[in-house]
Structure formats: C-alpha cells, structure tokens
Amino acid sequence: QLVESGGGWVQPGGSLRLSCTASGFTFSNFDMSWVRHTSGQGPEWVSAINGGGTDTYYAPSVQGRFTISRDNAKETVYLQMTDLQPEDTAVYYCHGIRTTTAYWGQGTQVTVSS
C-alpha cells in the first residue's frame, strides 16, 4: 500500500513537499516514481528514483525545480517541488515497481493558482 500526503494549494512560485509512505512490501527493493494526472492531458511521468536512492530521473518539464528522494528506513519517498507554476496543477500519484509487481497510491491534489 502507498499513501501520499502533502498536496494542497499554493501560489505560483511557491513550494510543496509531497510524501508517499509504503507498507506491506519491502520498500527498498522497489524503484519509486511520481506520476501526475491532469483532467485535460492524461498522465505524465514526473520523476523516479531507484531502490537504493542513488539514481534519480526527471521529466524535462520539472528538471531543476523538483527533487525526488527517499528514506528507506521510514519507507517513504518524497517529491520536493519548488517554483511551482499553474501547469503543475494535477493529481500526483506515487508508484512503486519491482519486476512484475507494482503499487499505486491514491493520489494527492496539487493546485497552483493566484
């Protein structure tokens, strides 16, 4: 199970940190990603981190503004988002995958507007 938190409303240029806490599986064995979904455009992959936390990847649209990290002792993955813009408005989901096993969170809404 994956449970996200930390979403909310923020003005353009603001920051938020999303958290996703895992339970029921060996978290450190799973690569984790954040995926966002907007009603008009469908899903967009945002960022990923490997199980050990040594490798990170970002979509060009968030590179330099978002930072993914994880704390395996706390079984939690984070997405620090800075300089948020209206186009970042979406439901953000965390996703864990290892070979053929995958988990999705329920999503957390991020709204960026003035």
Phi, psi and omega in degrees: 000141177235133180233118179269156174205169174103356178288173179161197179256140179212150177283156177306137184091351181278182184228152172215154172237121175269145176235150177220115183253133184258155173205152175088001176208168182280096189305316186294345179276352188251134167286141184239146179224161168244134179230137179243154184226125174248149186296329184269343189236350181082189187285147177224123175292136186250310188197158178214157178215142181280174187300322181277351180080011184269339183237131179230152184219148183221147170290147180305329183292341182239353181306130179088347179246329182251147176226125177261143177207169179212153175235101185292332177294328178263359180054045185225139172246145184238155170226105176274122184243123178238166180048048182293144182234160180307327180288353174275354178300125183182171165269127183257128181243142169261151188219131176242139182216141172212115185049249185258008180254130182221148177229147176233144171277179183273348179095151175223134185278132172241124179237124180243113180200161178259000000 
